[in-house]
Amino acid sequence: MEVVNIGTRRSQLAIAQVDSIVKHLQTFAPGPEYRSQVVSTMADENQVKSFQDFNAKSIWTEELEKLLIEKKLDVIVHCLKDVPTKLPESCTLGIICEREDPRDVVVMKNNSPHKKLQSLPAGAIVGTSSVRRKAQIMRHYPHLICEDVRGNLNTRLRKLDAEDSSYDCLILAAAGLKRIDLGYRITQYLGPEDGMLYAPGQGALALEVREGDEKTLKLLSSLSHQTTTLACSAEKSLLKTLEGGCSAPVGVHTDWEGDHLWKFDLQTPPQIT
């Protein structure tokens, strides 16, 4: 029997995402055996260092791409926002899947009287390790303080809710929370009206394959989503033009207007040091 090896990062969210891809393929591209493989990446291994301190643009993908090139993997499942704008020459993003809600959201500490960023008092602490989120908070909510918080989603939520926690809230991606059934923790959805734009490609899954592997691309074809692909390709193209990596402080917001027209907002927040 043909075996298709599908790789992903070591996290609850990443594993849930690859499981959803495998389930889809078993239904819409039956025949091969789809095996998921979990790999630790540079950023998974170091849960202390801030993202901006990593001296690389591929902190989530490098180890997985090495296995893909060596033909130990056939497909990599990525969160598109984590994918560098420049891939190894022998690799390509073959498929972009239908997008989940791309917005950032607020998650308040359990039993907090507050629901929105706008209601937090001066000096309240917002947990985020994203340079983009920090920059936008500094610009639009200068009375709030941002502090790094690393770890998978459940780890970050435990840090938020701990009795001795200094955090008042976290800023997270809606898509990740929803994919592991934690959407009930969301207290506010953030958008341009709040001064908060999301990362290019946020909310979409991307499937990376070896360049020229038409057989695997055919198996994956039912996962492709046209409007998501067009919007996310535009967002990532602008990021590439700005020569930013997946952790660059660039925020976007895209909206479709009918079937053909869409508008695009771009924000490049100030440098965080």
C-alpha positions in Angstrom: 0.0 0.0 0.0 1.2 3.5 -0.8 2.2 5.5 2.3 2.0 9.3 2.5 3.9 10.7 5.4 2.5 14.0 6.7 4.6 16.1 9.0 3.7 18.8 11.6 5.1 20.5 14.7 4.9 19.2 18.2 1.9 21.0 19.7 -1.7 20.1 20.5 -2.9 22.6 17.8 -0.5 21.3 15.1 -1.5 17.7 15.8 -5.2 18.6 15.7 -4.6 20.3 12.4 -2.8 17.4 10.8 -5.5 15.0 12.1 -8.2 17.1 10.3 -6.1 16.9 7.1 -5.7 13.2 7.4 -9.4 12.7 8.1 -10.3 14.7 5.0 -7.9 12.8 2.8 -9.1 9.4 4.0 -12.6 10.5 2.7 -11.8 12.4 -0.4 -8.6 10.8 -1.6 -8.9 7.2 -0.3 -6.3 4.5 -1.2 -3.0 5.5 0.4 -2.2 5.1 4.1 -1.8 8.6 5.5 0.7 8.7 8.4 1.2 11.7 10.6 4.7 12.5 12.0 5.4 15.0 14.8 8.7 17.0 14.6 10.1 19.5 17.1 11.2 22.8 15.5 13.6 25.4 16.7 10.8 27.5 18.3 9.3 24.4 19.9 12.5 23.5 21.6 13.1 27.0 23.0 10.0 28.1 24.9 11.8 31.0 26.7 13.4 33.1 24.0 11.3 35.9 22.4 10.5 35.5 18.8 12.4 38.6 17.8 15.5 37.1 19.3 15.6 34.1 17.0 18.2 34.8 14.3 16.1 33.1 11.6 13.0 33.6 9.4 12.1 29.9 9.5 11.9 29.1 13.2 8.8 26.9 12.7 9.7 25.2 9.5 13.4 24.4 9.0 13.5 21.0 10.6 10.3 19.9 8.8 11.6 21.1 5.4 14.8 19.1 5.8 12.8 15.9 6.2 10.7 16.8 3.2 13.8 17.4 1.0 15.2 14.0 2.3 11.9 12.3 1.3 11.2 11.3 4.8 8.1 13.4 4.6 5.8 13.9 1.6 3.7 16.8 3.0 4.1 19.4 5.7 1.0 20.9 7.4 1.7 24.5 8.3 -0.1 27.5 9.8 0.4 29.7 6.7 1.3 32.7 8.9 4.3 30.8 10.2 5.7 30.0 6.7 8.6 32.1 5.5 8.1 34.1 2.3 11.1 32.3 0.8 11.1 28.5 0.7 13.9 26.1 -0.2 14.3 25.8 -3.9 13.1 22.1 -3.9 10.0 22.9 -1.9 6.7 24.6 -2.8 3.4 25.5 -1.1 1.1 23.3 -3.1 -2.2 23.8 -1.3 -3.8 26.6 0.8 -6.9 25.3 2.6 -10.1 27.1 3.5 -9.5 29.8 6.1 -10.8 29.8 9.6 -11.5 33.2 11.2 -8.2 35.1 10.7 -8.7 37.7 13.4 -6.8 38.2 16.7 -8.8 37.9 19.8 -8.7 38.8 23.5 -8.8 36.2 26.2 -9.3 37.6 29.7 -8.2 35.9 32.9 -10.9 33.7 34.3 -13.4 35.7 36.4 -12.1 39.0 35.1 -14.7 41.8 35.2 -13.4 43.0 31.8 -14.2 41.7 28.3 -12.4 44.2 26.0 -9.0 45.8 25.7 -10.6 49.2 25.8 -11.9 48.5 29.4 -8.6 47.5 30.9 -7.1 50.0 33.4 -3.7 51.7 33.0 -0.9 49.3 33.8 -2.8 46.2 32.9 -0.6 43.5 31.5 -1.3 41.9 28.1 0.4 38.6 27.3 1.8 38.2 23.8 5.2 37.3 22.3 4.2 38.7 18.8 6.1 41.7 17.7 3.2 42.7 15.5 0.7 42.6 18.4 3.0 44.4 20.8 3.5 47.2 18.3 -0.2 47.7 17.7 -0.9 47.6 21.4 1.8 50.2 22.0 0.3 52.4 19.3 -3.3 52.2 20.1 -3.3 51.3 23.8 -0.2 53.0 25.3 -1.6 52.7 28.8 -1.3 48.9 28.7 1.9 46.9 29.2 2.9 43.9 27.0 4.9 41.0 28.4 6.1 37.9 26.6 4.2 34.6 27.1 5.5 31.5 25.4 4.2 27.9 25.2 1.3 26.1 23.4 -2.2 27.4 23.8 -3.1 25.4 26.9 0.2 26.4 28.6 -0.4 30.1 27.9 -4.0 29.8 29.2 -2.7 28.1 32.4 -0.2 31.0 32.9 -3.0 33.5 32.4 -5.4 31.8 34.9 -2.8 31.0 37.6 -3.5 32.6 41.0 -0.1 34.3 41.0 -0.3 35.4 37.3 0.6 38.9 36.4 -1.3 38.8 33.1 -4.7 40.4 32.8 -5.4 39.0 29.3 -3.8 37.3 26.3 -3.9 38.2 22.6 -4.3 35.1 20.5 -5.4 33.9 17.1 -9.1 33.0 16.9 -8.4 30.1 14.5 -6.1 28.2 16.9 -8.5 28.5 19.8 -11.4 27.3 17.6 -9.5 24.4 16.2 -9.0 22.9 19.6 -12.4 23.7 20.9 -11.3 26.6 23.1 -13.4 29.3 21.3 -15.5 29.7 24.4 -12.5 31.5 26.0 -12.7 34.4 23.5 -14.0 37.6 25.1 -13.4 40.0 22.2 -12.7 39.8 18.5 -10.2 42.4 17.2 -10.3 44.2 13.9 -9.3 47.5 12.2 -11.9 49.3 14.3 -9.8 48.3 17.4 -6.5 49.2 15.7 -5.6 45.5 15.5 -4.7 43.8 12.2 -3.8 40.1 11.8 -0.7 38.5 10.4 -0.5 37.7 6.6 -2.0 34.3 6.0 -3.4 34.0 9.6 -6.2 31.5 9.9 -5.2 29.4 6.9 -3.4 26.0 6.7 -0.9 25.5 4.0 0.5 22.2 2.7 4.1 22.2 1.6 5.4 19.5 -0.8 8.5 18.8 -2.9 8.7 20.8 -6.1 7.4 18.7 -9.0 5.6 16.1 -6.9 2.5 16.1 -9.0 1.2 12.8 -7.6 1.0 14.1 -4.1 -0.5 17.4 -5.3 -3.3 15.5 -7.0 -4.0 13.6 -3.7 -4.2 17.0 -1.9 -6.2 18.9 -4.5 -9.6 18.6 -2.8 -8.2 20.7 0.1 -7.5 23.7 -2.1 -9.7 26.8 -1.5 -9.7 29.4 -4.2 -10.7 32.6 -2.4 -8.5 31.8 0.6 -5.6 31.1 -1.8 -6.1 34.5 -3.6 -6.4 36.5 -0.4 -3.5 34.9 1.4 -1.2 34.9 -1.6 -1.7 38.7 -1.8 -1.0 39.1 1.9 2.2 37.0 1.8 3.3 38.7 -1.5 3.3 42.1 0.3 5.2 40.6 3.2 7.8 39.3 0.8 8.0 42.7 -0.9 8.7 44.2 2.6 11.3 41.4 3.1 9.7 40.4 6.3 9.8 36.9 7.9 6.9 35.2 9.5 7.6 37.2 12.8 7.8 40.6 11.1 5.6 43.3 12.6 3.2 43.5 9.6 -0.6 43.5 10.0 -3.2 43.1 7.3 -6.9 42.9 6.8 -8.6 41.6 3.6 -12.3 41.7 2.6 -14.0 40.4 -0.4 -16.5 42.7 -2.2 -18.7 40.4 -4.2 -16.9 37.8 -6.3 -14.2 39.9 -7.8 -13.3 43.0 -5.9 -11.5 43.1 -2.6 -9.8 45.7 -0.5 -6.5 45.4 1.3 -5.2 47.3 4.3 -1.6 47.2 5.3 0.1 48.3 8.5 3.7 48.3 9.4 3.9 49.1 13.1 7.0 50.7 14.7 10.0 48.6 15.5 9.9 46.9 18.9 13.2 46.6 20.8 
